Structure formats: structure tokens, C-alpha cells
């Protein structure tokens, strides 16, 4: 977890990122990170029960509403830590390859559960910052 090789592998091998808690407000961190990732070639699947569109993409209320044909590589979590466990359960159920908890989002038990299920895990890191750092 949080090893540079894990972070590099996720950023290099992933194509589709479900952003849980994605805001439609351009000044919010989730919006800025998702926009950056989209601009850098990743497919973004927005997850937020309170909005319907984000940058032309259909927004899903939860991970379980995303059609099975959408192969999600990474579940990027922009929710408070107390919600992480249920999101990790969904990430395991949909067979995501990785779970990424953004800066300030920490749940050791959920991280261990995800790793035990075979998912790569990054916790308390920003995908945009790490992507820029590694110049992928």
C-alpha cells in the first residue's frame, strides 16, 4: 500500500476510473482531479447520487448502478473515511483492480479487506499529484 511501484502500476495500467463523490462544482478537489485525469487520457465514470451529468458524462448514483460492461480499473474515493468500507465492498463486488483513497481519506480495515481480495490499494494520496510526480 502506498508503495511507489503500486502507485506507478495503477497509474500506468489503468484506463477507467470511477470517481466516487465527484462534484459538479469546478472549484472542488474531486472535480479538479477528475478533470485532470480525463485530460490525461483516463475514462472517468462519475459517481454521485446528487447530480446527473459531469463534463458530458452520465453520472451514476453508486458503483452498483454502473453497467457491468464498464470495466472499472480504479475506484477513486472522495468521500469521508466513514463511508470507505461500503465503497470498498462495492469495489470488490464489481471486480475493480484498485482502490484509491484521496488525501485525508483513511480506513486501514477497508484497505486490508481490499488487499485481501486482491485489489491494489493507495490511501491518503492524490491521483493528480502522484500522476504529475511520476510524469506518466
N, CA, C and O atoms as a GROMACS GRO file, in nm:
protein
  544
    1UNK      N    1   0.084  -0.119   0.000
    1UNK     CA    2   0.000   0.000   0.000
    1UNK      C    3   0.089   0.125   0.000
    1UNK      O    4   0.184   0.135   0.077
    2UNK      N    5   0.056   0.218  -0.086
    2UNK     CA    6   0.127   0.345  -0.100
    2UNK      C    7   0.271   0.330  -0.144
    2UNK      O    8   0.349   0.426  -0.138
    3UNK      N    9   0.308   0.210  -0.188
    3UNK     CA   10   0.443   0.191  -0.239
    3UNK      C   11   0.452   0.259  -0.376
    3UNK      O   12   0.356   0.254  -0.453
    4UNK      N   13   0.566   0.321  -0.406
    4UNK     CA   14   0.579   0.388  -0.537
    4UNK      C   15   0.550   0.294  -0.655
    4UNK      O   16   0.492   0.337  -0.755
    5UNK      N   17   0.589   0.167  -0.644
    5UNK     CA   18   0.563   0.076  -0.756
    5UNK      C   19   0.414   0.044  -0.771
    5UNK      O   20   0.365   0.023  -0.882
    6UNK      N   21   0.341   0.041  -0.658
    6UNK     CA   22   0.196   0.021  -0.664
    6UNK      C   23   0.129   0.141  -0.730
    6UNK      O   24   0.043   0.126  -0.816
    7UNK      N   25   0.170   0.259  -0.690
    7UNK     CA   26   0.114   0.382  -0.746
    7UNK      C   27   0.144   0.388  -0.896
    7UNK      O   28   0.055   0.416  -0.975
    8UNK      N   29   0.268   0.363  -0.934
    8UNK     CA   30   0.306   0.366  -1.075
    8UNK      C   31   0.227   0.263  -1.155
    8UNK      O   32   0.179   0.293  -1.265
    9UNK      N   33   0.212   0.144  -1.102
    9UNK     CA   34   0.138   0.038  -1.172
    9UNK      C   35  -0.007   0.079  -1.195
    9UNK      O   36  -0.060   0.062  -1.305
   10UNK      N   37  -0.071   0.132  -1.092
   10UNK     CA   38  -0.210   0.175  -1.106
   10UNK      C   39  -0.221   0.284  -1.213
   10UNK      O   40  -0.307   0.276  -1.301
   11UNK      N   41  -0.135   0.383  -1.206
   11UNK     CA   42  -0.143   0.495  -1.300
   11UNK      C   43  -0.111   0.453  -1.443
   11UNK      O   44  -0.169   0.506  -1.537
   12UNK      N   45  -0.020   0.358  -1.460
   12UNK     CA   46   0.019   0.316  -1.595
   12UNK      C   47  -0.080   0.217  -1.656
   12UNK      O   48  -0.107   0.224  -1.776
   13UNK      N   49  -0.133   0.124  -1.576
   13UNK     CA   50  -0.214   0.016  -1.629
   13UNK      C   51  -0.364   0.047  -1.634
   13UNK      O   52  -0.439  -0.021  -1.704
   14UNK      N   53  -0.406   0.147  -1.562
   14UNK     CA   54  -0.550   0.177  -1.553
   14UNK      C   55  -0.596   0.262  -1.670
   14UNK      O   56  -0.522   0.347  -1.721
   15UNK      N   57  -0.719   0.236  -1.712
   15UNK     CA   58  -0.780   0.313  -1.820
   15UNK      C   59  -0.908   0.382  -1.772
   15UNK      O   60  -0.937   0.495  -1.812
   16UNK      N   61  -0.985   0.312  -1.686
   16UNK     CA   62  -1.116   0.362  -1.643
   16UNK      C   63  -1.117   0.381  -1.493
   16UNK      O   64  -1.086   0.290  -1.416
   17UNK      N   65  -1.155   0.503  -1.452
   17UNK     CA   66  -1.156   0.538  -1.310
   17UNK      C   67  -1.297   0.582  -1.270
   17UNK      O   68  -1.351   0.677  -1.327
   18UNK      N   69  -1.355   0.514  -1.173
   18UNK     CA   70  -1.482   0.557  -1.115
   18UNK      C   71  -1.448   0.651  -1.000
   18UNK      O   72  -1.380   0.612  -0.906
   19UNK      N   73  -1.496   0.774  -1.009
   19UNK     CA   74  -1.467   0.874  -0.907
   19UNK      C   75  -1.590   0.887  -0.817
   19UNK      O   76  -1.691   0.947  -0.855
   20UNK      N   77  -1.580   0.830  -0.698
   20UNK     CA   78  -1.691   0.828  -0.603
   20UNK      C   79  -1.687   0.957  -0.521
   20UNK      O   80  -1.590   0.987  -0.451
   21UNK      N   81  -1.797   1.034  -0.532
   21UNK     CA   82  -1.804   1.162  -0.463
   21UNK      C   83  -1.762   1.277  -0.553
   21UNK      O   84  -1.724   1.384  -0.505
   22UNK      N   85  -1.768   1.254  -0.683
   22UNK     CA   86  -1.729   1.357  -0.780
   22UNK      C   87  -1.829   1.472  -0.776
   22UNK      O   88  -1.950   1.452  -0.789
   23UNK      N   89  -1.778   1.592  -0.758
   23UNK     CA   90  -1.862   1.712  -0.752
   23UNK      C   91  -1.876   1.776  -0.889
   23UNK      O   92  -1.787   1.763  -0.974
   24UNK      N   93  -1.987   1.844  -0.911
   24UNK     CA   94  -2.004   1.920  -1.035
   24UNK      C   95  -1.961   2.066  -1.017
   24UNK      O   96  -1.978   2.147  -1.107
   25UNK      N   97  -1.904   2.097  -0.900
   25UNK     CA   98  -1.855   2.233  -0.873
   25UNK      C   99  -1.707   2.242  -0.912
   25UNK      O  100  -1.624   2.173  -0.854
   26UNK      N  101  -1.674   2.327  -1.011
   26UNK     CA  102  -1.538   2.334  -1.065
   26UNK      C  103  -1.428   2.372  -0.965
   26UNK      O  104  -1.310   2.351  -0.992
   27UNK      N  105  -1.466   2.426  -0.848
   27UNK     CA  106  -1.364   2.462  -0.750
   27UNK      C  107  -1.337   2.351  -0.649
   27UNK      O  108  -1.251   2.366  -0.562
   28UNK      N  109  -1.410   2.239  -0.659
   28UNK     CA  110  -1.391   2.128  -0.566
   28UNK      C  111  -1.277   2.037  -0.611
   28UNK      O  112  -1.256   2.017  -0.731
   29UNK      N  113  -1.208   1.983  -0.517
   29UNK     CA  114  -1.091   1.899  -0.547
   29UNK      C  115  -1.128   1.777  -0.633
   29UNK      O  116  -1.054   1.741  -0.724
   30UNK      N  117  -1.242   1.715  -0.604
   30UNK     CA  118  -1.282   1.597  -0.682
   30UNK      C  119  -1.302   1.634  -0.829
   30UNK      O  120  -1.265   1.557  -0.918
   31UNK      N  121  -1.360   1.750  -0.855
   31UNK     CA  122  -1.380   1.797  -0.992
   31UNK      C  123  -1.245   1.821  -1.060
   31UNK      O  124  -1.222   1.776  -1.172
   32UNK      N  125  -1.157   1.891  -0.991
   32UNK     CA  126  -1.026   1.926  -1.048
   32UNK      C  127  -0.942   1.801  -1.078
   32UNK      O  128  -0.879   1.792  -1.183
   33UNK      N  129  -0.943   1.706  -0.986
   33UNK     CA  130  -0.865   1.583  -1.006
   33UNK      C  131  -0.924   1.502  -1.122
   33UNK      O  132  -0.849   1.457  -1.209
   34UNK      N  133  -1.055   1.485  -1.124
   34UNK     CA  134  -1.118   1.407  -1.230
   34UNK      C  135  -1.098   1.473  -1.367
   34UNK      O  136  -1.072   1.405  -1.466
   35UNK      N  137  -1.110   1.605  -1.372
   35UNK     CA  138  -1.088   1.678  -1.497
   35UNK      C  139  -0.944   1.657  -1.545
   35UNK      O  140  -0.920   1.633  -1.664
   36UNK      N  141  -0.848   1.668  -1.453
   36UNK     CA  142  -0.708   1.646  -1.488
   36UNK      C  143  -0.687   1.504  -1.543
   36UNK      O  144  -0.621   1.486  -1.645
   37UNK      N  145  -0.743   1.405  -1.475
   37UNK     CA  146  -0.727   1.267  -1.519
   37UNK      C  147  -0.790   1.246  -1.656
   37UNK      O  148  -0.734   1.178  -1.741
   38UNK      N  149  -0.909   1.304  -1.677
   38UNK     CA  150  -0.976   1.294  -1.807
   38UNK      C  151  -0.888   1.356  -1.916
   38UNK      O  152  -0.873   1.299  -2.024
   39UNK      N  153  -0.832   1.472  -1.888
   39UNK     CA  154  -0.746   1.541  -1.984
   39UNK      C  155  -0.617   1.464  -2.012
   39UNK      O  156  -0.551   1.487  -2.113
   40UNK      N  157  -0.583   1.372  -1.923
   40UNK     CA  158  -0.462   1.292  -1.939
   40UNK      C  159  -0.492   1.150  -1.986
   40UNK      O  160  -0.411   1.060  -1.968
   41UNK      N  161  -0.610   1.133  -2.047
   41UNK     CA  162  -0.639   1.009  -2.118
   41UNK      C  163  -0.716   0.902  -2.044
   41UNK      O  164  -0.741   0.795  -2.100
   42UNK      N  165  -0.753   0.927  -1.919
   42UNK     CA  166  -0.831   0.827  -1.846
   42UNK      C  167  -0.980   0.847  -1.874
   42UNK      O  168  -1.026   0.959  -1.896
   43UNK      N  169  -1.054   0.737  -1.875
   43UNK     CA  170  -1.201   0.744  -1.887
   43UNK      C  171  -1.254   0.759  -1.744
   43UNK      O  172  -1.220   0.680  -1.656
   44UNK      N  173  -1.337   0.860  -1.723
   44UNK     CA  174  -1.392   0.887  -1.590
   44UNK      C  175  -1.539   0.843  -1.587
   44UNK      O  176  -1.618   0.878  -1.674
   45UNK      N  177  -1.571   0.766  -1.484
   45UNK     CA  178  -1.711   0.730  -1.458
   45UNK      C  179  -1.749   0.802  -1.328
   45UNK      O  180  -1.706   0.762  -1.220
   46UNK      N  181  -1.830   0.908  -1.338
   46UNK     CA  182  -1.867   0.985  -1.220
   46UNK      C  183  -1.970   0.912  -1.133
   46UNK      O  184  -2.066   0.854  -1.183
   47UNK      N  185  -1.948   0.918  -1.002
   47UNK     CA  186  -2.041   0.857  -0.906
   47UNK      C  187  -2.082   0.964  -0.805
   47UNK      O  188  -2.000   1.013  -0.728
   48UNK      N  189  -2.211   1.000  -0.807
   48UNK     CA  190  -2.265   1.098  -0.713
   48UNK      C  191  -2.417   1.094  -0.727
   48UNK      O  192  -2.470   1.120  -0.835
   49UNK      N  193  -2.489   1.061  -0.620
   49UNK     CA  194  -2.635   1.050  -0.631
   49UNK      C  195  -2.706   1.184  -0.649
   49UNK      O  196  -2.827   1.186  -0.674
   50UNK      N  197  -2.634   1.296  -0.638
   50UNK     CA  198  -2.698   1.427  -0.641
   50UNK      C  199  -2.684   1.503  -0.772
   50UNK      O  200  -2.738   1.613  -0.785
   51UNK      N  201  -2.613   1.446  -0.870
   51UNK     CA  202  -2.600   1.513  -1.000
   51UNK      C  203  -2.626   1.411  -1.111
   51UNK      O  204  -2.618   1.290  -1.088
   52UNK      N  205  -2.658   1.460  -1.231
   52UNK     CA  206  -2.689   1.366  -1.340
   52UNK      C  207  -2.586   1.369  -1.452
   52UNK      O  208  -2.570   1.269  -1.523
   53UNK      N  209  -2.514   1.482  -1.470
   53UNK     CA  210  -2.413   1.492  -1.576
   53UNK      C  211  -2.289   1.558  -1.520
   53UNK      O  212  -2.296   1.644  -1.432
   54UNK      N  213  -2.174   1.516  -1.572
   54UNK     CA  214  -2.046   1.579  -1.538
   54UNK      C  215  -1.961   1.579  -1.664
   54UNK      O  216  -1.927   1.473  -1.716
   55UNK      N  217  -1.928   1.697  -1.713
   55UNK     CA  218  -1.846   1.712  -1.833
   55UNK      C  219  -1.894   1.619  -1.946
   55UNK      O  220  -1.814   1.555  -2.014
   56UNK      N  221  -2.026   1.615  -1.964
   56UNK     CA  222  -2.084   1.535  -2.072
   56UNK      C  223  -2.101   1.387  -2.040
   56UNK      O  224  -2.155   1.313  -2.122
   57UNK      N  225  -2.056   1.343  -1.923
   57UNK     CA  226  -2.067   1.203  -1.884
   57UNK      C  227  -2.190   1.181  -1.798
   57UNK      O  228  -2.223   1.265  -1.714
   58UNK      N  229  -2.257   1.068  -1.817
   58UNK     CA  230  -2.367   1.028  -1.729
   58UNK      C  231  -2.310   1.000  -1.591
   58UNK      O  232  -2.205   0.936  -1.578
   59UNK      N  233  -2.378   1.047  -1.489
   59UNK     CA  234  -2.336   1.025  -1.352
   59UNK      C  235  -2.423   0.916  -1.291
   59UNK      O  236  -2.545   0.917  -1.306
   60UNK      N  237  -2.359   0.822  -1.222
   60UNK     CA  238  -2.430   0.712  -1.156
   60UNK      C  239  -2.441   0.743  -1.008
   60UNK      O  240  -2.352   0.804  -0.950
   61UNK      N  241  -2.551   0.700  -0.946
   61UNK     CA  242  -2.573   0.725  -0.804
   61UNK      C  243  -2.478   0.645  -0.716
   61UNK      O  244  -2.442   0.689  -0.607
   62UNK      N  245  -2.438   0.526  -0.764
   62UNK     CA  246  -2.347   0.441  -0.686
   62UNK      C  247  -2.272   0.348  -0.781
   62UNK      O  248  -2.307   0.338  -0.898
   63UNK      N  249  -2.171   0.283  -0.730
   63UNK     CA  250  -2.095   0.188  -0.812
   63UNK      C  251  -2.183   0.075  -0.864
   63UNK      O  252  -2.165   0.027  -0.976
   64UNK      N  253  -2.279   0.033  -0.781
   64UNK     CA  254  -2.363  -0.081  -0.823
   64UNK      C  255  -2.454  -0.046  -0.940
   64UNK      O  256  -2.506  -0.137  -1.006
   65UNK      N  257  -2.474   0.083  -0.969
   65UNK     CA  258  -2.557   0.124  -1.083
   65UNK      C  259  -2.480   0.130  -1.214
   65UNK      O  260  -2.541   0.141  -1.321
   66UNK      N  261  -2.349   0.124  -1.209
   66UNK     CA  262  -2.267   0.128  -1.330
   66UNK      C  263  -2.287  -0.004  -1.406
   66UNK      O  264  -2.273  -0.111  -1.348
   67UNK      N  265  -2.320   0.004  -1.536
   67UNK     CA  266  -2.340  -0.120  -1.613
   67UNK      C  267  -2.218  -0.212  -1.607
   67UNK      O  268  -2.104  -0.166  -1.608
   68UNK      N  269  -2.244  -0.341  -1.601
   68UNK     CA  270  -2.136  -0.440  -1.588
   68UNK      C  271  -2.036  -0.433  -1.704
   68UNK      O  272  -1.919  -0.469  -1.688
   69UNK      N  273  -2.082  -0.388  -1.821
   69UNK     CA  274  -1.992  -0.380  -1.938
   69UNK      C  275  -1.881  -0.277  -1.918
   69UNK      O  276  -1.778  -0.282  -1.986
   70UNK      N  277  -1.900  -0.184  -1.826
   70UNK     CA  278  -1.797  -0.085  -1.793
   70UNK      C  279  -1.695  -0.151  -1.701
   70UNK      O  280  -1.725  -0.177  -1.584
   71UNK      N  281  -1.579  -0.177  -1.750
   71UNK     CA  282  -1.476  -0.240  -1.667
   71UNK      C  283  -1.401  -0.131  -1.591
   71UNK      O  284  -1.321  -0.058  -1.649
   72UNK      N  285  -1.426  -0.122  -1.464
   72UNK     CA  286  -1.364  -0.019  -1.381
   72UNK      C  287  -1.230  -0.071  -1.329
   72UNK      O  288  -1.224  -0.175  -1.264
   73UNK      N  289  -1.125   0.004  -1.359
   73UNK     CA  290  -0.993  -0.034  -1.311
   73UNK      C  291  -0.968   0.019  -1.170
   73UNK      O  292  -0.918  -0.054  -1.084
   74UNK      N  293  -1.004   0.145  -1.146
   74UNK     CA  294  -0.976   0.209  -1.017
   74UNK      C  295  -1.103   0.274  -0.963
   74UNK      O  296  -1.177   0.339  -1.037
   75UNK      N  297  -1.127   0.255  -0.834
   75UNK     CA  298  -1.231   0.329  -0.764
   75UNK      C  299  -1.160   0.435  -0.682
   75UNK      O  300  -1.093   0.404  -0.583
   76UNK      N  301  -1.174   0.561  -0.725
   76UNK     CA  302  -1.109   0.675  -0.660
   76UNK      C  303  -1.211   0.737  -0.565
   76UNK      O  304  -1.317   0.782  -0.607
   77UNK      N  305  -1.177   0.738  -0.435
   77UNK     CA  306  -1.275   0.773  -0.332
   77UNK      C  307  -1.254   0.914  -0.278
   77UNK      O  308  -1.151   0.946  -0.219
   78UNK      N  309  -1.355   0.998  -0.299
   78UNK     CA  310  -1.360   1.134  -0.245
   78UNK      C  311  -1.474   1.144  -0.145
   78UNK      O  312  -1.555   1.237  -0.152
   79UNK      N  313  -1.482   1.051  -0.055
   79UNK     CA  314  -1.585   1.053   0.050
   79UNK      C  315  -1.515   1.049   0.184
   79UNK      O  316  -1.398   1.011   0.193
   80UNK      N  317  -1.586   1.088   0.289
   80UNK     CA  318  -1.529   1.082   0.423
   80UNK      C  319  -1.495   0.937   0.459
   80UNK      O  320  -1.557   0.843   0.410
   81UNK      N  321  -1.396   0.922   0.543
   81UNK     CA  322  -1.344   0.790   0.578
   81UNK      C  323  -1.450   0.693   0.627
   81UNK      O  324  -1.440   0.573   0.603
   82UNK      N  325  -1.553   0.744   0.696
   82UNK     CA  326  -1.655   0.652   0.750
   82UNK      C  327  -1.737   0.585   0.640
   82UNK      O  328  -1.807   0.487   0.667
   83UNK      N  329  -1.731   0.634   0.517
   83UNK     CA  330  -1.804   0.572   0.406
   83UNK      C  331  -1.718   0.477   0.323
   83UNK      O  332  -1.769   0.410   0.233
   84UNK      N  333  -1.591   0.471   0.353
   84UNK     CA  334  -1.497   0.394   0.270
   84UNK      C  335  -1.529   0.244   0.270
   84UNK      O  336  -1.521   0.179   0.166
   85UNK      N  337  -1.564   0.190   0.386
   85UNK     CA  338  -1.584   0.045   0.396
   85UNK      C  339  -1.689  -0.005   0.295
   85UNK      O  340  -1.666  -0.103   0.225
   86UNK      N  341  -1.803   0.063   0.290
   86UNK     CA  342  -1.908   0.019   0.196
   86UNK      C  343  -1.865   0.039   0.051
   86UNK      O  344  -1.904  -0.040  -0.036
   87UNK      N  345  -1.787   0.142   0.023
   87UNK     CA  346  -1.738   0.164  -0.113
   87UNK      C  347  -1.638   0.055  -0.152
   87UNK      O  348  -1.639   0.008  -0.265
   88UNK      N  349  -1.553   0.016  -0.059
   88UNK     CA  350  -1.458  -0.093  -0.084
   88UNK      C  351  -1.534  -0.223  -0.110
   88UNK      O  352  -1.497  -0.300  -0.199
   89UNK      N  353  -1.637  -0.249  -0.034
   89UNK     CA  354  -1.719  -0.369  -0.058
   89UNK      C  355  -1.772  -0.370  -0.201
   89UNK      O  356  -1.768  -0.473  -0.268
   90UNK      N  357  -1.822  -0.256  -0.248
   90UNK     CA  358  -1.872  -0.245  -0.384
   90UNK      C  359  -1.759  -0.263  -0.486
   90UNK      O  360  -1.777  -0.329  -0.589
   91UNK      N  361  -1.643  -0.204  -0.458
   91UNK     CA  362  -1.528  -0.215  -0.549
   91UNK      C  363  -1.489  -0.362  -0.565
   91UNK      O  364  -1.455  -0.406  -0.675
   92UNK      N  365  -1.493  -0.436  -0.457
   92UNK     CA  366  -1.463  -0.580  -0.462
   92UNK      C  367  -1.570  -0.652  -0.545
   92UNK      O  368  -1.538  -0.735  -0.630
   93UNK      N  369  -1.695  -0.618  -0.520
   93UNK     CA  370  -1.806  -0.683  -0.590
   93UNK      C  371  -1.800  -0.662  -0.741
   93UNK      O  372  -1.828  -0.753  -0.818
   94UNK      N  373  -1.763  -0.541  -0.784
   94UNK     CA  374  -1.758  -0.513  -0.928
   94UNK      C  375  -1.626  -0.554  -0.991
   94UNK      O  376  -1.604  -0.534  -1.110
   95UNK      N  377  -1.537  -0.612  -0.909
   95UNK     CA  378  -1.408  -0.662  -0.958
   95UNK      C  379  -1.317  -0.551  -1.011
   95UNK      O  380  -1.249  -0.567  -1.112
   96UNK      N  381  -1.316  -0.438  -0.939
   96UNK     CA  382  -1.221  -0.332  -0.970
   96UNK      C  383  -1.081  -0.387  -0.942
   96UNK      O  384  -1.065  -0.481  -0.865
   97UNK      N  385  -0.981  -0.328  -1.004
   97UNK     CA  386  -0.844  -0.373  -0.984
   97UNK      C  387  -0.775  -0.298  -0.870
   97UNK      O  388  -0.678  -0.348  -0.812
   98UNK      N  389  -0.826  -0.178  -0.839
   98UNK     CA  390  -0.761  -0.096  -0.736
   98UNK      C  391  -0.861  -0.004  -0.668
   98UNK      O  392  -0.965   0.031  -0.724
   99UNK      N  393  -0.825   0.034  -0.546
   99UNK     CA  394  -0.900   0.133  -0.470
   99UNK      C  395  -0.799   0.242  -0.433
   99UNK      O  396  -0.691   0.214  -0.383
  100UNK      N  397  -0.838   0.366  -0.460
  100UNK     CA  398  -0.751   0.480  -0.430
  100UNK      C  399  -0.828   0.574  -0.339
  100UNK      O  400  -0.931   0.629  -0.378
  101UNK      N  401  -0.777   0.593  -0.217
  101UNK     CA  402  -0.839   0.685  -0.122
  101UNK      C  403  -0.763   0.816  -0.128
  101UNK      O  404  -0.642   0.821  -0.104
  102UNK      N  405  -0.834   0.922  -0.159
  102UNK     CA  406  -0.772   1.053  -0.178
  102UNK      C  407  -0.713   1.109  -0.048
  102UNK      O  408  -0.732   1.051   0.060
  103UNK      N  409  -0.642   1.219  -0.058
  103UNK     CA  410  -0.582   1.284   0.058
  103UNK      C  411  -0.683   1.301   0.171
  103UNK      O  412  -0.794   1.349   0.149
  104UNK      N  413  -0.644   1.260   0.291
  104UNK     CA  414  -0.732   1.272   0.406
  104UNK      C  415  -0.830   1.159   0.423
  104UNK      O  416  -0.902   1.154   0.523
  105UNK      N  417  -0.836   1.067   0.327
  105UNK     CA  418  -0.929   0.954   0.336
  105UNK      C  419  -0.850   0.831   0.379
  105UNK      O  420  -0.763   0.783   0.306
  106UNK      N  421  -0.882   0.781   0.499
  106UNK     CA  422  -0.806   0.670   0.557
  106UNK      C  423  -0.902   0.570   0.622
  106UNK      O  424  -0.988   0.608   0.701
  107UNK      N  425  -0.886   0.443   0.589
  107UNK     CA  426  -0.958   0.335   0.656
  107UNK      C  427  -0.872   0.210   0.644
  107UNK      O  428  -0.877   0.139   0.544
  108UNK      N  429  -0.794   0.184   0.747
  108UNK     CA  430  -0.700   0.072   0.746
  108UNK      C  431  -0.770  -0.062   0.728
  108UNK      O  432  -0.722  -0.148   0.653
  109UNK      N  433  -0.883  -0.080   0.795
  109UNK     CA  434  -0.956  -0.208   0.784
  109UNK      C  435  -1.007  -0.230   0.643
  109UNK      O  436  -0.996  -0.341   0.589
  110UNK      N  437  -1.063  -0.126   0.582
  110UNK     CA  438  -1.112  -0.138   0.445
  110UNK      C  439  -0.996  -0.164   0.349
  110UNK      O  440  -1.009  -0.242   0.254
  111UNK      N  441  -0.882  -0.100   0.374
  111UNK     CA  442  -0.764  -0.121   0.290
  111UNK      C  443  -0.718  -0.266   0.298
  111UNK      O  444  -0.688  -0.327   0.195
  112UNK      N  445  -0.714  -0.321   0.418
  112UNK     CA  446  -0.674  -0.461   0.436
  112UNK      C  447  -0.772  -0.555   0.368
  112UNK      O  448  -0.732  -0.654   0.307
  113UNK      N  449  -0.900  -0.525   0.378
  113UNK     CA  450  -1.002  -0.608   0.314
  113UNK      C  451  -0.984  -0.605   0.162
  113UNK      O  452  -0.992  -0.710   0.096
  114UNK      N  453  -0.960  -0.486   0.106
  114UNK     CA  454  -0.940  -0.474  -0.039
  114UNK      C  455  -0.816  -0.553  -0.082
  114UNK      O  456  -0.819  -0.625  -0.182
  115UNK      N  457  -0.708  -0.539  -0.008
  115UNK     CA  458  -0.585  -0.611  -0.043
  115UNK      C  459  -0.606  -0.762  -0.034
  115UNK      O  460  -0.557  -0.837  -0.118
  116UNK      N  461  -0.679  -0.805   0.069
  116UNK     CA  462  -0.706  -0.948   0.085
  116UNK      C  463  -0.788  -1.002  -0.032
  116UNK      O  464  -0.779  -1.120  -0.066
  117UNK      N  465  -0.868  -0.915  -0.094
  117UNK     CA  466  -0.950  -0.955  -0.210
  117UNK      C  467  -0.872  -0.941  -0.341
  117UNK      O  468  -0.925  -0.968  -0.449
  118UNK      N  469  -0.746  -0.899  -0.331
  118UNK     CA  470  -0.662  -0.892  -0.450
  118UNK      C  471  -0.654  -0.756  -0.517
  118UNK      O  472  -0.595  -0.743  -0.624
  119UNK      N  473  -0.713  -0.654  -0.455
  119UNK     CA  474  -0.708  -0.520  -0.513
  119UNK      C  475  -0.580  -0.448  -0.469
  119UNK      O  476  -0.532  -0.468  -0.358
  120UNK      N  477  -0.528  -0.366  -0.557
  120UNK     CA  478  -0.420  -0.276  -0.520
  120UNK      C  479  -0.483  -0.162  -0.441
  120UNK      O  480  -0.596  -0.123  -0.468
  121UNK      N  481  -0.411  -0.108  -0.342
  121UNK     CA  482  -0.466  -0.004  -0.257
  121UNK      C  483  -0.367   0.110  -0.240
  121UNK      O  484  -0.248   0.090  -0.214
  122UNK      N  485  -0.420   0.232  -0.255
  122UNK     CA  486  -0.345   0.353  -0.221
  122UNK      C  487  -0.435   0.432  -0.128
  122UNK      O  488  -0.556   0.443  -0.151
  123UNK      N  489  -0.374   0.486  -0.022
  123UNK     CA  490  -0.454   0.555   0.079
  123UNK      C  491  -0.389   0.688   0.114
  123UNK      O  492  -0.267   0.699   0.125
  124UNK      N  493  -0.475   0.791   0.130
  124UNK     CA  494  -0.429   0.924   0.172
  124UNK      C  495  -0.330   0.986   0.073
  124UNK      O  496  -0.231   1.047   0.113
  125UNK      N  497  -0.357   0.969  -0.056
  125UNK     CA  498  -0.275   1.027  -0.164
  125UNK      C  499  -0.367   1.082  -0.271
  125UNK      O  500  -0.480   1.036  -0.286
  126UNK      N  501  -0.319   1.180  -0.346
  126UNK     CA  502  -0.395   1.240  -0.455
  126UNK      C  503  -0.346   1.185  -0.588
  126UNK      O  504  -0.227   1.189  -0.618
  127UNK      N  505  -0.439   1.133  -0.669
  127UNK     CA  506  -0.402   1.078  -0.800
  127UNK      C  507  -0.338   1.183  -0.890
  127UNK      O  508  -0.242   1.153  -0.962
  128UNK      N  509  -0.388   1.304  -0.886
  128UNK     CA  510  -0.332   1.410  -0.971
  128UNK      C  511  -0.188   1.441  -0.929
  128UNK      O  512  -0.100   1.450  -1.014
  129UNK      N  513  -0.164   1.456  -0.800
  129UNK     CA  514  -0.030   1.485  -0.751
  129UNK      C  515   0.065   1.372  -0.788
  129UNK      O  516   0.176   1.396  -0.836
  130UNK      N  517   0.022   1.248  -0.765
  130UNK     CA  518   0.109   1.132  -0.794
  130UNK      C  519   0.134   1.119  -0.945
  130UNK      O  520   0.245   1.086  -0.987
  131UNK      N  521   0.033   1.144  -1.025
  131UNK     CA  522   0.048   1.136  -1.171
  131UNK      C  523   0.150   1.240  -1.219
  131UNK      O  524   0.238   1.210  -1.299
  132UNK      N  525   0.137   1.361  -1.169
  132UNK     CA  526   0.232   1.469  -1.206
  132UNK      C  527   0.374   1.434  -1.161
  132UNK      O  528   0.470   1.454  -1.235
  133UNK      N  529   0.386   1.381  -1.039
  133UNK     CA  530   0.516   1.345  -0.984
  133UNK      C  531   0.587   1.241  -1.068
  133UNK      O  532   0.708   1.249  -1.092
  134UNK      N  533   0.510   1.143  -1.114
  134UNK     CA  534   0.570   1.030  -1.188
  134UNK      C  535   0.579   1.059  -1.338
  134UNK      O  536   0.639   0.982  -1.412
  135UNK      N  537   0.521   1.170  -1.381
  135UNK     CA  538   0.529   1.211  -1.522
  135UNK      C  539   0.488   1.098  -1.617
  135UNK      O  540   0.559   1.067  -1.713
  136UNK      N  541   0.374   1.038  -1.588
  136UNK     CA  542   0.325   0.925  -1.670
  136UNK      C  543   0.250   0.981  -1.789
  136UNK      O  544   0.200   0.904  -1.872
   0.00000   0.00000   0.00000
